[in-house]
Amino acid sequence: MIPGVLDEIRPTERRRVIDLVREAGLDVSDWADFKGDNPAENPKYCYEWAFTDHATLAVLNLWYESMFVDESGHLSQQMNYRRFAIDLESKGGHAIWARRARALDLALQDSVRLNFPIRVIVNEGRRQDIEQGSDKASKVARRRLDVQLWSIAKYDWMTGDCLLVRGLIADRYVDQFSLTKTDEHPDRIERRTSQYPRSEQVRIAVLIRACGCCEYCKQPGFETHDGRIYLETHHVIPLSEGGRDHTDNVAALCPEHHRQAHYGASRDGICFTLLTMLGHIGSSGDQIMPSEVKPSGAKLSDAKLFDRR
C-alpha cells in the first residue's frame, strides 16, 4: 500500500453524483425521467447510497472518515448496513434512510453472489448521528470517485457484517488446483489419471462467493504459508455424471467436508444441503435444477446422483 493512501483518495471538490455514477460505468439515462429540468436533481436517484445494474457493477456512496488501512496494508471499510436499517426501523421516522441502507446491503449481496466489482464514491462532510437522536440529514461537502475498484473480502450472510477492501481479491483465495499449479516442480514427471477440464474462472468466482468460509459448515478455511485462504472446490453433481462446470454446480468446501462429500456416510445429506444452497432444491424439497447444471434425465431420488466416487 502506498504511504498516504488515505490522503490520496480524500475528496477535494464537490462533484455531482450523476456525473460520478456515469463515470463509474452505469447508465444514468433514466435520471432524466422526472418533472424537473435537471436530471442531476432527480430525487429518485440523487440521494441514494447505492447504484447498481444488479449484474456487472455497483457504485456505493461511502464516508471517508470510516475508511482505514488494515494490518495487511489494504484500504478497507467495515460496515453492516442491514443492522443499520434495522436500528433505523426500530426508532421510527426514518423509513427512507432504512430503505437506502437495505438497498446498499442488497448491492453488497449481489456483488458477492455474482462476483462483480464495486466502485466507491468517497464522501466527506457532516454525517447525521442517528444513535445520538439526530434527525438532520447528512451534508456532503466534497465527493470524488475512487479510480480503483473495490471488492468484498468478507460478507456474513447471517448478520450482514461486511469488510470492503480497495482492489480485487481473486488472488486472496486458493483451492487444491491453485496449489497444484504453483507447487509443481518443472522437472518432475508424473503419471496422472484422466481428468475433466475445470474452468479457472468458475473456481475463482466460487471461492470469492464463499468469502473464505466453507459453504457447508460456514467455518473459515485455513491460512496458507503465504497468507491466502484455502478451501477446496467441489462439483456437487460430478462432471463424470453429466454435471456442468458452472458456478451453480460448484461449492467451496473445507477439506474435511470435501472428503465427506465424496466418501462420508453423510454425503447424501451434504449433497442435498449444497443443492439447496445453490438454489436447485425448493423449500418443499422439489428439484428445480436448471438444465445446464443437472445431468440429463437425473432426479434427486436417483442413486447415481449421490454416487460420489
ChimeraX attribute file (.defattr): number of C-alpha atoms within 10 A of each C-alpha:
attribute: neighborCount
match mode: 1-to-1
recipient: residues
	/A:1	9
	/A:2	8
	/A:3	8
	/A:4	9
	/A:5	14
	/A:6	15
	/A:7	9
	/A:8	10
	/A:9	17
	/A:10	19
	/A:11	20
	/A:12	12
	/A:13	12
	/A:14	13
	/A:15	14
	/A:16	14
	/A:17	20
	/A:18	20
	/A:19	12
	/A:20	19
	/A:21	24
	/A:22	13
	/A:23	13
	/A:24	20
	/A:25	15
	/A:26	17
	/A:27	14
	/A:28	16
	/A:29	10
	/A:30	11
	/A:31	17
	/A:32	14
	/A:33	12
	/A:34	13
	/A:35	8
	/A:36	11
	/A:37	10
	/A:38	11
	/A:39	18
	/A:40	16
	/A:41	17
	/A:42	18
	/A:43	12
	/A:44	11
	/A:45	17
	/A:46	15
	/A:47	13
	/A:48	18
	/A:49	18
	/A:50	23
	/A:51	21
	/A:52	23
	/A:53	13
	/A:54	14
	/A:55	14
	/A:56	15
	/A:57	22
	/A:58	25
	/A:59	27
	/A:60	22
	/A:61	21
	/A:62	18
	/A:63	19
	/A:64	20
	/A:65	14
	/A:66	11
	/A:67	16
	/A:68	16
	/A:69	16
	/A:70	11
	/A:71	7
	/A:72	8
	/A:73	12
	/A:74	16
	/A:75	18
	/A:76	20
	/A:77	20
	/A:78	14
	/A:79	17
	/A:80	18
	/A:81	22
	/A:82	21
	/A:83	17
	/A:84	18
	/A:85	22
	/A:86	14
	/A:87	15
	/A:88	20
	/A:89	16
	/A:90	12
	/A:91	12
	/A:92	9
	/A:93	11
	/A:94	15
	/A:95	14
	/A:96	13
	/A:97	18
	/A:98	22
	/A:99	18
	/A:100	17
	/A:101	23
	/A:102	21
	/A:103	20
	/A:104	25
	/A:105	23
	/A:106	18
	/A:107	23
	/A:108	26
	/A:109	20
	/A:110	21
	/A:111	23
	/A:112	22
	/A:113	16
	/A:114	17
	/A:115	21
	/A:116	19
	/A:117	21
	/A:118	27
	/A:119	26
	/A:120	24
	/A:121	25
	/A:122	21
	/A:123	24
	/A:124	23
	/A:125	14
	/A:126	13
	/A:127	15
	/A:128	14
	/A:129	12
	/A:130	15
	/A:131	9
	/A:132	7
	/A:133	9
	/A:134	11
	/A:135	11
	/A:136	11
	/A:137	12
	/A:138	13
	/A:139	12
	/A:140	14
	/A:141	14
	/A:142	17
	/A:143	25
	/A:144	21
	/A:145	23
	/A:146	18
	/A:147	11
	/A:148	12
	/A:149	16
	/A:150	23
	/A:151	24
	/A:152	26
	/A:153	23
	/A:154	20
	/A:155	22
	/A:156	15
	/A:157	9
	/A:158	6
	/A:159	11
	/A:160	19
	/A:161	16
	/A:162	21
	/A:163	16
	/A:164	20
	/A:165	23
	/A:166	20
	/A:167	18
	/A:168	16
	/A:169	16
	/A:170	15
	/A:171	12
	/A:172	17
	/A:173	24
	/A:174	23
	/A:175	22
	/A:176	12
	/A:177	14
	/A:178	16
	/A:179	12
	/A:180	10
	/A:181	9
	/A:182	8
	/A:183	9
	/A:184	10
	/A:185	9
	/A:186	6
	/A:187	6
	/A:188	6
	/A:189	8
	/A:190	6
	/A:191	5
	/A:192	6
	/A:193	5
	/A:194	6
	/A:195	8
	/A:196	9
	/A:197	8
	/A:198	14
	/A:199	11
	/A:200	11
	/A:201	12
	/A:202	16
	/A:203	25
	/A:204	23
	/A:205	20
	/A:206	27
	/A:207	31
	/A:208	26
	/A:209	25
	/A:210	26
	/A:211	23
	/A:212	27
	/A:213	24
	/A:214	24
	/A:215	23
	/A:216	19
	/A:217	12
	/A:218	14
	/A:219	12
	/A:220	17
	/A:221	23
	/A:222	15
	/A:223	14
	/A:224	12
	/A:225	7
	/A:226	7
	/A:227	11
	/A:228	16
	/A:229	20
	/A:230	26
	/A:231	27
	/A:232	23
	/A:233	23
	/A:234	21
	/A:235	24
	/A:236	27
	/A:237	23
	/A:238	22
	/A:239	18
	/A:240	13
	/A:241	15
	/A:242	16
	/A:243	21
	/A:244	21
	/A:245	21
	/A:246	18
	/A:247	21
	/A:248	22
	/A:249	26
	/A:250	25
	/A:251	26
	/A:252	30
	/A:253	28
	/A:254	25
	/A:255	18
	/A:256	13
	/A:257	21
	/A:258	22
	/A:259	15
	/A:260	16
	/A:261	26
	/A:262	20
	/A:263	13
	/A:264	15
	/A:265	10
	/A:266	12
	/A:267	19
	/A:268	18
	/A:269	13
	/A:270	21
	/A:271	21
	/A:272	17
	/A:273	17
	/A:274	23
	/A:275	23
	/A:276	18
	/A:277	15
	/A:278	17
	/A:279	16
	/A:280	21
	/A:281	18
	/A:282	13
	/A:283	9
	/A:284	6
	/A:285	11
	/A:286	11
	/A:287	17
	/A:288	15
	/A:289	21
	/A:290	12
	/A:291	11
	/A:292	14
	/A:293	21
	/A:294	25
	/A:295	19
	/A:296	11
	/A:297	8
	/A:298	15
	/A:299	14
	/A:300	18
	/A:301	9
	/A:302	10
	/A:303	10
	/A:304	13
	/A:305	20
	/A:306	20
	/A:307	15
	/A:308	20
	/A:309	9
